[in-house]
Amino acid sequence: MRVAILDSAEIVFAENGFAGARLRDIAELCEVNQALVNYYFQSKQQLFDQVFRRHGFMITEQREKLLDALLAREEQPNVTELVTAYLKPQWDMKYSGPSGEAFVKLQGRLHAEPEEQSIRLRREVYDRSTKRYLQAFCLALPHLRERTVSLRMAFMIGTYLFMLNDLGRVDDLSDNRVSEVGKAEMMDNLVLFLSAGMQAPIGNSTR
């Protein structure tokens, strides 16, 4: 029952955000009494945190496994390999089914939530793996300062989060000539674009 409540909450939070979601709606979607939701999770905040942690830590775990595999090789991973490994768990989650798709949407909504809440959850769930990737990127880009690599990784994260959640903007920009972008096409183009950005020549202000 606990898993069923989490699944229903994921959908309701993804559609309405934290502030707009009601425990009553979650209970109705799960076809249980609201008292049972309160029994398992005590509050809406605790339920939201558990929903985010559940799939967020899955992404983190998969990212670390992919990074460990790259680092276990004799040759150092290159930028393209690191970008691919960092992005892949997110895209696998998005295309894993309704629950994964709802989580990706919820993740995008987190940036619109109060800063204290969003920063706390992002730090708890993603900081460890993201900092490990930052270190790996620094090794793969020894000609760049850590400051520059950090900025570019932040740009990378912002770009992929936008594209995960706002594919409709591509339709608008192309006057509906580009639509139905599949997982492989999106991943291939994002990896190429982001890898080039990570490796771009140093500008005058960063020398």
Backbone as JSON Lines, residues from 0, in Angstrom:
{"i":0,"aa":"M","n":[0.82,-1.21,0.0],"ca":[0.0,0.0,0.0],"c":[0.86,1.27,0.0]}
{"i":1,"aa":"R","n":[1.97,1.21,0.72],"ca":[2.86,2.38,0.78],"c":[3.36,2.75,-0.61]}
{"i":2,"aa":"V","n":[3.73,1.75,-1.41],"ca":[4.22,2.0,-2.77],"c":[3.11,2.59,-3.63]}
{"i":3,"aa":"A","n":[1.89,2.07,-3.48],"ca":[0.76,2.58,-4.25],"c":[0.49,4.04,-3.92]}
{"i":4,"aa":"I","n":[0.63,4.41,-2.65],"ca":[0.43,5.8,-2.25],"c":[1.52,6.68,-2.87]}
{"i":5,"aa":"L","n":[2.76,6.2,-2.86],"ca":[3.85,6.95,-3.47],"c":[3.62,7.15,-4.96]}
{"i":6,"aa":"D","n":[3.14,6.1,-5.64],"ca":[2.87,6.21,-7.07],"c":[1.81,7.26,-7.35]}
{"i":7,"aa":"S","n":[0.74,7.24,-6.57],"ca":[-0.33,8.22,-6.76],"c":[0.13,9.63,-6.42]}
{"i":8,"aa":"A","n":[0.89,9.75,-5.35],"ca":[1.39,11.06,-4.95],"c":[2.32,11.64,-6.02]}
{"i":9,"aa":"E","n":[3.1,10.81,-6.63],"ca":[4.02,11.25,-7.68],"c":[3.25,11.92,-8.81]}
{"i":10,"aa":"I","n":[2.15,11.32,-9.2],"ca":[1.33,11.86,-10.29],"c":[0.69,13.18,-9.87]}
{"i":11,"aa":"V","n":[0.12,13.22,-8.67],"ca":[-0.56,14.44,-8.2],"c":[0.44,15.58,-8.01]}
{"i":12,"aa":"F","n":[1.6,15.31,-7.42],"ca":[2.61,16.35,-7.25],"c":[3.13,16.83,-8.6]}
{"i":13,"aa":"A","n":[3.3,15.9,-9.54],"ca":[3.8,16.28,-10.87],"c":[2.82,17.2,-11.58]}
{"i":14,"aa":"E","n":[1.55,16.97,-11.4],"ca":[0.53,17.76,-12.08],"c":[0.27,19.1,-11.4]}
{"i":15,"aa":"N","n":[0.4,19.14,-10.07],"ca":[-0.04,20.32,-9.32],"c":[1.06,21.02,-8.54]}
{"i":16,"aa":"G","n":[2.25,20.43,-8.47],"ca":[3.27,20.99,-7.62],"c":[2.98,20.72,-6.15]}
{"i":17,"aa":"F","n":[3.92,21.08,-5.28],"ca":[3.72,20.81,-3.86],"c":[2.55,21.61,-3.29]}
{"i":18,"aa":"A","n":[2.52,22.9,-3.6],"ca":[1.5,23.76,-3.0],"c":[0.1,23.4,-3.48]}
{"i":19,"aa":"G","n":[-0.02,23.03,-4.74],"ca":[-1.34,22.75,-5.3],"c":[-1.86,21.36,-5.04]}
{"i":20,"aa":"A","n":[-0.99,20.45,-4.63],"ca":[-1.41,19.06,-4.38],"c":[-2.12,18.96,-3.03]}
{"i":21,"aa":"R","n":[-3.15,18.11,-2.99],"ca":[-3.89,17.89,-1.74],"c":[-3.83,16.4,-1.38]}
{"i":22,"aa":"L","n":[-3.65,16.12,-0.11],"ca":[-3.61,14.73,0.34],"c":[-4.92,14.02,-0.01]}
{"i":23,"aa":"R","n":[-6.01,14.76,0.0],"ca":[-7.3,14.17,-0.35],"c":[-7.29,13.66,-1.79]}
{"i":24,"aa":"D","n":[-6.69,14.44,-2.7],"ca":[-6.62,14.02,-4.1],"c":[-5.74,12.78,-4.25]}
{"i":25,"aa":"I","n":[-4.66,12.74,-3.5],"ca":[-3.76,11.59,-3.56],"c":[-4.48,10.34,-3.06]}
{"i":26,"aa":"A","n":[-5.2,10.48,-1.95],"ca":[-5.95,9.35,-1.4],"c":[-7.02,8.87,-2.36]}
{"i":27,"aa":"E","n":[-7.72,9.79,-3.01],"ca":[-8.76,9.4,-3.97],"c":[-8.17,8.68,-5.17]}
{"i":28,"aa":"L","n":[-7.04,9.17,-5.68],"ca":[-6.41,8.51,-6.82],"c":[-5.96,7.11,-6.46]}
{"i":29,"aa":"C","n":[-5.49,6.95,-5.21],"ca":[-5.01,5.64,-4.74],"c":[-6.15,4.76,-4.23]}
{"i":30,"aa":"E","n":[-7.34,5.36,-4.12],"ca":[-8.53,4.66,-3.63],"c":[-8.33,4.14,-2.21]}
{"i":31,"aa":"V","n":[-7.81,5.03,-1.35],"ca":[-7.67,4.72,0.07],"c":[-8.22,5.88,0.88]}
{"i":32,"aa":"N","n":[-8.37,5.67,2.17],"ca":[-8.8,6.73,3.06],"c":[-7.61,7.66,3.33]}
{"i":33,"aa":"Q","n":[-7.88,8.97,3.41],"ca":[-6.81,9.91,3.65],"c":[-6.08,9.63,4.97]}
{"i":34,"aa":"A","n":[-6.77,9.06,5.92],"ca":[-6.13,8.73,7.2],"c":[-4.99,7.74,7.01]}
{"i":35,"aa":"L","n":[-5.11,6.87,6.0],"ca":[-4.05,5.9,5.74],"c":[-2.82,6.6,5.17]}
{"i":36,"aa":"V","n":[-3.03,7.61,4.35],"ca":[-1.9,8.4,3.84],"c":[-1.17,9.07,5.0]}
{"i":37,"aa":"N","n":[-1.96,9.65,5.91],"ca":[-1.35,10.29,7.08],"c":[-0.63,9.28,7.98]}
{"i":38,"aa":"Y","n":[-1.16,8.09,8.05],"ca":[-0.55,7.04,8.88],"c":[0.85,6.7,8.37]}
{"i":39,"aa":"Y","n":[0.97,6.55,7.05],"ca":[2.26,6.15,6.47],"c":[3.25,7.31,6.41]}
{"i":40,"aa":"F","n":[2.78,8.54,6.19],"ca":[3.71,9.63,5.88],"c":[3.58,10.85,6.79]}
{"i":41,"aa":"Q","n":[2.63,10.91,7.69],"ca":[2.48,11.95,8.7],"c":[2.14,13.35,8.15]}
{"i":42,"aa":"S","n":[2.74,13.75,7.03],"ca":[2.47,15.09,6.52],"c":[2.69,15.11,5.01]}
{"i":43,"aa":"K","n":[2.17,16.16,4.37],"ca":[2.37,16.31,2.93],"c":[3.85,16.51,2.62]}
{"i":44,"aa":"Q","n":[4.55,17.25,3.46],"ca":[5.98,17.48,3.23],"c":[6.77,16.17,3.27]}
{"i":45,"aa":"Q","n":[6.49,15.33,4.26],"ca":[7.2,14.06,4.33],"c":[6.87,13.17,3.14]}
{"i":46,"aa":"L","n":[5.63,13.2,2.69],"ca":[5.24,12.42,1.52],"c":[5.97,12.93,0.29]}
{"i":47,"aa":"F","n":[6.0,14.24,0.1],"ca":[6.7,14.82,-1.05],"c":[8.18,14.44,-1.04]}
{"i":48,"aa":"D","n":[8.8,14.55,0.13],"ca":[10.22,14.2,0.24],"c":[10.47,12.75,-0.14]}
{"i":49,"aa":"Q","n":[9.61,11.85,0.33],"ca":[9.78,10.43,0.02],"c":[9.56,10.15,-1.45]}
{"i":50,"aa":"V","n":[8.61,10.84,-2.04],"ca":[8.38,10.68,-3.48],"c":[9.63,11.09,-4.26]}
{"i":51,"aa":"F","n":[10.19,12.23,-3.9],"ca":[11.36,12.72,-4.64],"c":[12.59,11.85,-4.4]}
{"i":52,"aa":"R","n":[12.78,11.44,-3.16],"ca":[13.95,10.62,-2.85],"c":[13.89,9.28,-3.57]}
{"i":53,"aa":"R","n":[12.71,8.7,-3.7],"ca":[12.59,7.34,-4.24],"c":[13.22,7.24,-5.62]}
{"i":54,"aa":"H","n":[12.79,8.06,-6.55],"ca":[13.34,7.98,-7.9],"c":[14.62,8.8,-8.05]}
{"i":55,"aa":"G","n":[14.75,9.86,-7.25],"ca":[15.98,10.65,-7.32],"c":[17.2,9.83,-6.96]}
{"i":56,"aa":"F","n":[17.09,9.03,-5.91],"ca":[18.22,8.19,-5.53],"c":[18.47,7.07,-6.53]}
{"i":57,"aa":"M","n":[17.43,6.63,-7.23],"ca":[17.62,5.65,-8.31],"c":[18.51,6.24,-9.41]}
{"i":58,"aa":"I","n":[18.24,7.49,-9.77],"ca":[19.05,8.16,-10.79],"c":[20.48,8.32,-10.3]}
{"i":59,"aa":"T","n":[20.62,8.76,-9.06],"ca":[21.96,8.95,-8.48],"c":[22.75,7.64,-8.47]}
{"i":60,"aa":"E","n":[22.1,6.57,-8.04],"ca":[22.78,5.27,-7.97],"c":[23.23,4.81,-9.36]}
{"i":61,"aa":"Q","n":[22.36,5.0,-10.35],"ca":[22.73,4.58,-11.7],"c":[23.86,5.45,-12.26]}
{"i":62,"aa":"R","n":[23.82,6.74,-11.97],"ca":[24.91,7.62,-12.42],"c":[26.25,7.17,-11.83]}
{"i":63,"aa":"E","n":[26.24,6.83,-10.55],"ca":[27.49,6.44,-9.91],"c":[27.99,5.11,-10.45]}
{"i":64,"aa":"K","n":[27.09,4.19,-10.75],"ca":[27.5,2.92,-11.34],"c":[28.16,3.14,-12.7]}
{"i":65,"aa":"L","n":[27.56,3.99,-13.51],"ca":[28.13,4.27,-14.83],"c":[29.49,4.96,-14.7]}
{"i":66,"aa":"L","n":[29.6,5.88,-13.75],"ca":[30.88,6.56,-13.55],"c":[31.93,5.59,-13.03]}
{"i":67,"aa":"D","n":[31.56,4.73,-12.09],"ca":[32.51,3.74,-11.57],"c":[33.04,2.85,-12.68]}
{"i":68,"aa":"A","n":[32.15,2.45,-13.61],"ca":[32.57,1.6,-14.73],"c":[33.56,2.34,-15.62]}
{"i":69,"aa":"L","n":[33.33,3.62,-15.85],"ca":[34.26,4.4,-16.67],"c":[35.62,4.56,-15.97]}
{"i":70,"aa":"L","n":[35.58,4.82,-14.68],"ca":[36.82,5.04,-13.94],"c":[37.61,3.77,-13.71]}
{"i":71,"aa":"A","n":[36.95,2.62,-13.82],"ca":[37.63,1.35,-13.61],"c":[38.49,0.95,-14.81]}
{"i":72,"aa":"R","n":[38.3,1.6,-15.94],"ca":[39.08,1.27,-17.12],"c":[40.5,1.84,-17.0]}
{"i":73,"aa":"E","n":[41.37,1.33,-17.84],"ca":[42.74,1.84,-17.82],"c":[42.82,3.26,-18.36]}
{"i":74,"aa":"E","n":[42.07,3.54,-19.43],"ca":[42.13,4.88,-20.0],"c":[41.13,5.8,-19.31]}
{"i":75,"aa":"Q","n":[41.5,7.05,-19.21],"ca":[40.63,8.04,-18.56],"c":[39.41,8.3,-19.43]}
{"i":76,"aa":"P","n":[38.21,8.41,-18.85],"ca":[37.02,8.7,-19.65],"c":[37.11,10.09,-20.28]}
{"i":77,"aa":"N","n":[36.59,10.18,-21.51],"ca":[36.59,11.49,-22.16],"c":[35.29,12.23,-21.85]}
{"i":78,"aa":"V","n":[35.21,13.45,-22.32],"ca":[34.07,14.32,-22.0],"c":[32.77,13.74,-22.52]}
{"i":79,"aa":"T","n":[32.77,13.23,-23.74],"ca":[31.55,12.68,-24.32],"c":[31.04,11.49,-23.51]}
{"i":80,"aa":"E","n":[31.94,10.64,-23.07],"ca":[31.54,9.5,-22.24],"c":[30.94,9.96,-20.91]}
{"i":81,"aa":"L","n":[31.53,10.98,-20.33],"ca":[31.03,11.48,-19.05],"c":[29.66,12.14,-19.21]}
{"i":82,"aa":"V","n":[29.48,12.92,-20.27],"ca":[28.18,13.55,-20.51],"c":[27.11,12.48,-20.72]}
{"i":83,"aa":"T","n":[27.43,11.46,-21.51],"ca":[26.48,10.39,-21.78],"c":[26.09,9.67,-20.49]}
{"i":84,"aa":"A","n":[27.08,9.34,-19.68],"ca":[26.81,8.62,-18.43],"c":[25.97,9.47,-17.48]}
{"i":85,"aa":"Y","n":[26.2,10.77,-17.47],"ca":[25.44,11.65,-16.57],"c":[23.99,11.78,-17.02]}
{"i":86,"aa":"L","n":[23.76,11.86,-18.32],"ca":[22.41,12.07,-18.84],"c":[21.57,10.81,-18.9]}
{"i":87,"aa":"K","n":[22.18,9.68,-19.18],"ca":[21.43,8.46,-19.49],"c":[20.41,8.07,-18.43]}
{"i":88,"aa":"P","n":[20.74,8.08,-17.14],"ca":[19.73,7.67,-16.16],"c":[18.46,8.53,-16.17]}
{"i":89,"aa":"Q","n":[18.61,9.82,-16.46],"ca":[17.44,10.68,-16.54],"c":[16.55,10.28,-17.71]}
{"i":90,"aa":"W","n":[17.16,10.01,-18.85],"ca":[16.35,9.63,-20.02],"c":[15.76,8.24,-19.86]}
{"i":91,"aa":"D","n":[16.5,7.35,-19.25],"ca":[15.94,6.02,-18.97],"c":[14.73,6.14,-18.05]}
{"i":92,"aa":"M","n":[14.81,7.03,-17.06],"ca":[13.69,7.23,-16.15],"c":[12.49,7.8,-16.89]}
{"i":93,"aa":"K","n":[12.71,8.79,-17.73],"ca":[11.61,9.45,-18.45],"c":[10.84,8.44,-19.3]}
{"i":94,"aa":"Y","n":[11.54,7.5,-19.9],"ca":[10.91,6.55,-20.82],"c":[10.63,5.19,-20.17]}
{"i":95,"aa":"S","n":[10.66,5.15,-18.83],"ca":[10.45,3.88,-18.13],"c":[8.98,3.57,-17.89]}
{"i":96,"aa":"G","n":[8.1,4.52,-18.15],"ca":[6.68,4.31,-17.91],"c":[6.05,5.52,-17.25]}
{"i":97,"aa":"P","n":[4.76,5.46,-16.94],"ca":[4.05,6.61,-16.38],"c":[4.67,7.16,-15.09]}
{"i":98,"aa":"S","n":[5.13,6.26,-14.21],"ca":[5.71,6.71,-12.95],"c":[7.01,7.47,-13.19]}
{"i":99,"aa":"G","n":[7.87,6.94,-14.06],"ca":[9.12,7.62,-14.36],"c":[8.89,8.95,-15.06]}
{"i":100,"aa":"E","n":[7.93,8.98,-15.97],"ca":[7.61,10.23,-16.66],"c":[7.08,11.27,-15.69]}
{"i":101,"aa":"A","n":[6.25,10.82,-14.74],"ca":[5.72,11.75,-13.73],"c":[6.84,12.3,-12.86]}
{"i":102,"aa":"F","n":[7.82,11.46,-12.51],"ca":[8.92,11.95,-11.68],"c":[9.73,13.01,-12.4]}
{"i":103,"aa":"V","n":[9.99,12.79,-13.68],"ca":[10.75,13.78,-14.44],"c":[10.02,15.12,-14.46]}
{"i":104,"aa":"K","n":[8.71,15.07,-14.63],"ca":[7.9,16.29,-14.59],"c":[7.96,16.93,-13.21]}
{"i":105,"aa":"L","n":[7.87,16.1,-12.17],"ca":[7.96,16.59,-10.79],"c":[9.31,17.24,-10.54]}
{"i":106,"aa":"Q","n":[10.35,16.64,-11.06],"ca":[11.7,17.17,-10.89],"c":[11.81,18.57,-11.49]}
{"i":107,"aa":"G","n":[11.2,18.76,-12.66],"ca":[11.2,20.08,-13.27],"c":[10.44,21.09,-12.43]}
{"i":108,"aa":"R","n":[9.34,20.64,-11.82],"ca":[8.54,21.53,-10.98],"c":[9.27,21.93,-9.7]}
{"i":109,"aa":"L","n":[10.22,21.11,-9.28],"ca":[10.91,21.4,-8.02],"c":[11.57,22.78,-8.05]}
{"i":110,"aa":"H","n":[11.97,23.22,-9.23],"ca":[12.65,24.51,-9.34],"c":[11.69,25.68,-9.09]}
{"i":111,"aa":"A","n":[10.39,25.41,-9.16],"ca":[9.4,26.45,-8.88],"c":[8.93,26.43,-7.43]}
{"i":112,"aa":"E","n":[9.4,25.46,-6.67],"ca":[9.02,25.36,-5.26],"c":[9.88,26.32,-4.43]}
{"i":113,"aa":"P","n":[9.5,26.58,-3.17],"ca":[10.31,27.45,-2.32],"c":[11.77,27.01,-2.31]}
{"i":114,"aa":"E","n":[12.66,27.99,-2.37],"ca":[14.08,27.7,-2.52],"c":[14.61,26.79,-1.41]}
{"i":115,"aa":"E","n":[14.15,27.02,-0.2],"ca":[14.62,26.21,0.92],"c":[14.31,24.73,0.69]}
{"i":116,"aa":"Q","n":[13.12,24.45,0.18],"ca":[12.72,23.07,-0.07],"c":[13.48,22.48,-1.24]}
{"i":117,"aa":"S","n":[13.57,23.22,-2.34],"ca":[14.19,22.67,-3.55],"c":[15.69,22.45,-3.37]}
{"i":118,"aa":"I","n":[16.36,23.41,-2.75],"ca":[17.8,23.26,-2.54],"c":[18.1,22.12,-1.59]}
{"i":119,"aa":"R","n":[17.3,22.0,-0.54],"ca":[17.51,20.92,0.43],"c":[17.42,19.56,-0.24]}
{"i":120,"aa":"L","n":[16.41,19.35,-1.05],"ca":[16.24,18.04,-1.69],"c":[17.29,17.79,-2.76]}
{"i":121,"aa":"R","n":[17.6,18.8,-3.54],"ca":[18.61,18.6,-4.58],"c":[19.97,18.29,-3.97]}
{"i":122,"aa":"R","n":[20.31,18.97,-2.89],"ca":[21.59,18.69,-2.23],"c":[21.62,17.27,-1.69]}
{"i":123,"aa":"E","n":[20.53,16.88,-1.04],"ca":[20.47,15.56,-0.43],"c":[20.55,14.45,-1.46]}
{"i":124,"aa":"V","n":[19.84,14.61,-2.56],"ca":[19.71,13.53,-3.54],"c":[20.84,13.53,-4.56]}
{"i":125,"aa":"Y","n":[21.23,14.71,-5.06],"ca":[22.09,14.74,-6.25],"c":[23.52,15.21,-6.01]}
{"i":126,"aa":"D","n":[23.8,15.89,-4.89],"ca":[25.11,16.52,-4.75],"c":[26.27,15.53,-4.81]}
{"i":127,"aa":"R","n":[26.14,14.39,-4.16],"ca":[27.27,13.45,-4.11],"c":[27.69,13.02,-5.51]}
{"i":128,"aa":"S","n":[26.74,12.55,-6.3],"ca":[27.09,12.06,-7.64],"c":[27.52,13.21,-8.55]}
{"i":129,"aa":"T","n":[26.86,14.36,-8.44],"ca":[27.21,15.48,-9.31],"c":[28.62,15.98,-9.03]}
{"i":130,"aa":"K","n":[29.02,16.02,-7.76],"ca":[30.38,16.45,-7.42],"c":[31.41,15.45,-7.92]}
{"i":131,"aa":"R","n":[31.07,14.17,-7.91],"ca":[31.98,13.17,-8.45],"c":[32.18,13.37,-9.95]}
{"i":132,"aa":"Y","n":[31.09,13.67,-10.65],"ca":[31.2,13.93,-12.09],"c":[32.0,15.2,-12.34]}
{"i":133,"aa":"L","n":[31.82,16.21,-11.51],"ca":[32.59,17.45,-11.67],"c":[34.09,17.16,-11.56]}
{"i":134,"aa":"Q","n":[34.47,16.34,-10.61],"ca":[35.88,15.97,-10.48],"c":[36.38,15.24,-11.72]}
{"i":135,"aa":"A","n":[35.54,14.35,-12.26],"ca":[35.93,13.6,-13.45],"c":[36.06,14.53,-14.66]}
{"i":136,"aa":"F","n":[35.16,15.5,-14.77],"ca":[35.26,16.47,-15.87],"c":[36.53,17.3,-15.75]}
{"i":137,"aa":"C","n":[36.88,17.67,-14.53],"ca":[38.11,18.44,-14.33],"c":[39.34,17.66,-14.79]}
{"i":138,"aa":"L","n":[39.36,16.36,-14.55],"ca":[40.47,15.52,-14.99],"c":[40.49,15.38,-16.51]}
{"i":139,"aa":"A","n":[39.29,15.34,-17.1],"ca":[39.2,15.19,-18.56],"c":[39.47,16.51,-19.29]}
{"i":140,"aa":"L","n":[39.43,17.62,-18.55],"ca":[39.64,18.96,-19.13],"c":[40.73,19.69,-18.35]}
{"i":141,"aa":"P","n":[41.95,19.17,-18.34],"ca":[43.0,19.74,-17.5],"c":[43.41,21.15,-17.9]}
{"i":142,"aa":"H","n":[43.05,21.59,-19.12],"ca":[43.41,22.93,-19.58],"c":[42.44,23.99,-19.07]}
{"i":143,"aa":"L","n":[41.35,23.55,-18.41],"ca":[40.37,24.49,-17.89],"c":[40.45,24.58,-16.37]}
{"i":144,"aa":"R","n":[40.19,25.77,-15.86],"ca":[40.14,25.94,-14.41],"c":[38.88,25.26,-13.87]}
{"i":145,"aa":"E","n":[38.94,24.84,-12.6],"ca":[37.78,24.21,-11.97],"c":[36.58,25.15,-11.99]}
{"i":146,"aa":"R","n":[36.83,26.43,-11.83],"ca":[35.75,27.41,-11.88],"c":[35.0,27.35,-13.21]}
{"i":147,"aa":"T","n":[35.74,27.26,-14.3],"ca":[35.14,27.21,-15.63],"c":[34.37,25.92,-15.83]}
{"i":148,"aa":"V","n":[34.95,24.81,-15.41],"ca":[34.28,23.52,-15.55],"c":[33.0,23.5,-14.73]}
{"i":149,"aa":"S","n":[33.04,24.09,-13.54],"ca":[31.86,24.13,-12.68],"c":[30.73,24.93,-13.34]}
{"i":150,"aa":"L","n":[31.08,26.07,-13.91],"ca":[30.07,26.87,-14.6],"c":[29.46,26.11,-15.77]}
{"i":151,"aa":"R","n":[30.3,25.47,-16.54],"ca":[29.82,24.75,-17.72],"c":[28.97,23.54,-17.32]}
{"i":152,"aa":"M","n":[29.3,22.92,-16.22],"ca":[28.46,21.81,-15.77],"c":[27.1,22.32,-15.32]}
{"i":153,"aa":"A","n":[27.06,23.48,-14.69],"ca":[25.77,24.08,-14.32],"c":[24.94,24.38,-15.56]}
{"i":154,"aa":"F","n":[25.6,24.86,-16.63],"ca":[24.9,25.11,-17.89],"c":[24.35,23.79,-18.44]}
{"i":155,"aa":"M","n":[25.15,22.73,-18.35],"ca":[24.74,21.42,-18.84],"c":[23.49,20.93,-18.1]}
{"i":156,"aa":"I","n":[23.49,21.07,-16.79],"ca":[22.36,20.61,-15.99],"c":[21.1,21.4,-16.35]}
{"i":157,"aa":"G","n":[21.23,22.71,-16.47],"ca":[20.08,23.53,-16.82],"c":[19.52,23.18,-18.19]}
{"i":158,"aa":"T","n":[20.41,22.9,-19.13],"ca":[19.97,22.58,-20.49],"c":[19.21,21.26,-20.53]}
{"i":159,"aa":"Y","n":[19.75,20.23,-19.9],"ca":[19.08,18.93,-20.01],"c":[17.76,18.92,-19.24]}
{"i":160,"aa":"L","n":[17.69,19.65,-18.12],"ca":[16.44,19.72,-17.37],"c":[15.36,20.42,-18.2]}
{"i":161,"aa":"F","n":[15.73,21.46,-18.9],"ca":[14.77,22.16,-19.76],"c":[14.27,21.23,-20.87]}
{"i":162,"aa":"M","n":[15.17,20.53,-21.52],"ca":[14.78,19.67,-22.63],"c":[14.01,18.44,-22.16]}
{"i":163,"aa":"L","n":[14.25,18.0,-20.95],"ca":[13.46,16.89,-20.41],"c":[11.99,17.26,-20.26]}
{"i":164,"aa":"N","n":[11.74,18.53,-19.98],"ca":[10.4,18.92,-19.58],"c":[9.69,19.88,-20.52]}
{"i":165,"aa":"D","n":[10.37,20.4,-21.53],"ca":[9.73,21.42,-22.37],"c":[9.98,21.17,-23.84]}
{"i":166,"aa":"L","n":[9.73,19.94,-24.3],"ca":[9.94,19.62,-25.71],"c":[9.0,20.4,-26.61]}
{"i":167,"aa":"G","n":[7.87,20.85,-26.09],"ca":[6.94,21.62,-26.89],"c":[7.54,22.9,-27.44]}
{"i":168,"aa":"R","n":[8.54,23.43,-26.76],"ca":[9.21,24.65,-27.24],"c":[9.9,24.41,-28.57]}
{"i":169,"aa":"V","n":[10.38,23.22,-28.82],"ca":[10.99,22.89,-30.11],"c":[9.96,23.02,-31.22]}
{"i":170,"aa":"D","n":[8.76,22.54,-30.96],"ca":[7.67,22.69,-31.94],"c":[7.42,24.16,-32.25]}
{"i":171,"aa":"D","n":[7.37,25.0,-31.22],"ca":[7.1,26.42,-31.42],"c":[8.19,27.07,-32.28]}
{"i":172,"aa":"L","n":[9.44,26.81,-31.93],"ca":[10.55,27.46,-32.63],"c":[10.64,27.03,-34.09]}
{"i":173,"aa":"S","n":[10.24,25.79,-34.37],"ca":[10.35,25.26,-35.73],"c":[9.04,25.35,-36.5]}
{"i":174,"aa":"D","n":[8.06,26.08,-35.94],"ca":[6.73,26.15,-36.58],"c":[6.18,24.75,-36.84]}
{"i":175,"aa":"N","n":[6.34,23.89,-35.84],"ca":[5.81,22.51,-35.86],"c":[6.47,21.61,-36.9]}
{"i":176,"aa":"R","n":[7.64,22.01,-37.39],"ca":[8.36,21.14,-38.32],"c":[9.2,20.11,-37.59]}
{"i":177,"aa":"V","n":[9.48,20.35,-36.31],"ca":[10.24,19.39,-35.5],"c":[9.33,18.97,-34.34]}
{"i":178,"aa":"S","n":[8.88,17.75,-34.38],"ca":[8.02,17.24,-33.32],"c":[8.3,15.75,-33.13]}
{"i":179,"aa":"E","n":[7.74,15.2,-32.07],"ca":[7.93,13.77,-31.8],"c":[9.41,13.39,-31.79]}
{"i":180,"aa":"V","n":[10.2,14.15,-31.02],"ca":[11.63,13.84,-30.91],"c":[11.79,12.65,-29.98]}
{"i":181,"aa":"G","n":[12.33,11.56,-30.48],"ca":[12.48,10.34,-29.7],"c":[13.66,10.38,-28.76]}
{"i":182,"aa":"K","n":[13.72,9.37,-27.91],"ca":[14.76,9.3,-26.89],"c":[16.16,9.29,-27.51]}
{"i":183,"aa":"A","n":[16.39,8.45,-28.51],"ca":[17.73,8.32,-29.09],"c":[18.15,9.61,-29.79]}
{"i":184,"aa":"E","n":[17.24,10.19,-30.56],"ca":[17.57,11.43,-31.28],"c":[17.89,12.55,-30.3]}
{"i":185,"aa":"M","n":[17.09,12.68,-29.26],"ca":[17.32,13.73,-28.28],"c":[18.64,13.51,-27.55]}
{"i":186,"aa":"M","n":[18.89,12.3,-27.14],"ca":[20.14,12.01,-26.44],"c":[21.35,12.28,-27.32]}
{"i":187,"aa":"D","n":[21.31,11.81,-28.56],"ca":[22.45,12.0,-29.47],"c":[22.76,13.48,-29.65]}
{"i":188,"aa":"N","n":[21.73,14.28,-29.89],"ca":[21.95,15.7,-30.11],"c":[22.4,16.42,-28.84]}
{"i":189,"aa":"L","n":[21.82,16.04,-27.71],"ca":[22.22,16.67,-26.46],"c":[23.67,16.35,-26.1]}
{"i":190,"aa":"V","n":[24.05,15.1,-26.28],"ca":[25.43,14.71,-25.95],"c":[26.41,15.48,-26.83]}
{"i":191,"aa":"L","n":[26.11,15.58,-28.12],"ca":[27.0,16.33,-29.02],"c":[27.09,17.8,-28.61]}
{"i":192,"aa":"F","n":[25.93,18.4,-28.36],"ca":[25.88,19.82,-28.01],"c":[26.59,20.1,-26.69]}
{"i":193,"aa":"L","n":[26.27,19.32,-25.67],"ca":[26.84,19.56,-24.34],"c":[28.32,19.22,-24.28]}
{"i":194,"aa":"S","n":[28.72,18.19,-24.98],"ca":[30.15,17.84,-25.0],"c":[30.96,18.97,-25.64]}
{"i":195,"aa":"A","n":[30.42,19.52,-26.73],"ca":[31.11,20.64,-27.37],"c":[31.19,21.84,-26.44]}
{"i":196,"aa":"G","n":[30.12,22.1,-25.7],"ca":[30.13,23.22,-24.76],"c":[31.13,23.02,-23.64]}
{"i":197,"aa":"M","n":[31.19,21.82,-23.11],"ca":[32.14,21.55,-22.03],"c":[33.59,21.74,-22.49]}
{"i":198,"aa":"Q","n":[33.85,21.45,-23.76],"ca":[35.21,21.5,-24.29],"c":[35.51,22.77,-25.07]}
{"i":199,"aa":"A","n":[34.61,23.72,-25.07],"ca":[34.77,24.94,-25.87],"c":[36.06,25.68,-25.53]}
{"i":200,"aa":"P","n":[36.61,26.42,-26.5],"ca":[37.82,27.2,-26.22],"c":[37.59,28.18,-25.07]}
{"i":201,"aa":"I","n":[38.66,28.53,-24.42],"ca":[38.59,29.44,-23.28],"c":[38.38,30.86,-23.78]}
{"i":202,"aa":"G","n":[37.38,31.56,-23.24],"ca":[37.14,32.95,-23.59],"c":[38.1,33.88,-22.9]}
{"i":203,"aa":"N","n":[38.15,35.14,-23.34],"ca":[39.1,36.11,-22.78],"c":[38.9,36.31,-21.29]}
{"i":204,"aa":"S","n":[37.64,36.26,-20.84],"ca":[37.36,36.54,-19.43],"c":[37.71,35.38,-18.52]}
{"i":205,"aa":"T","n":[38.0,34.19,-19.1],"ca":[38.31,33.03,-18.28],"c":[39.78,32.65,-18.34]}
{"i":206,"aa":"R","n":[40.6,33.45,-19.03],"ca":[42.01,33.11,-19.12],"c":[42.72,33.37,-17.79]}
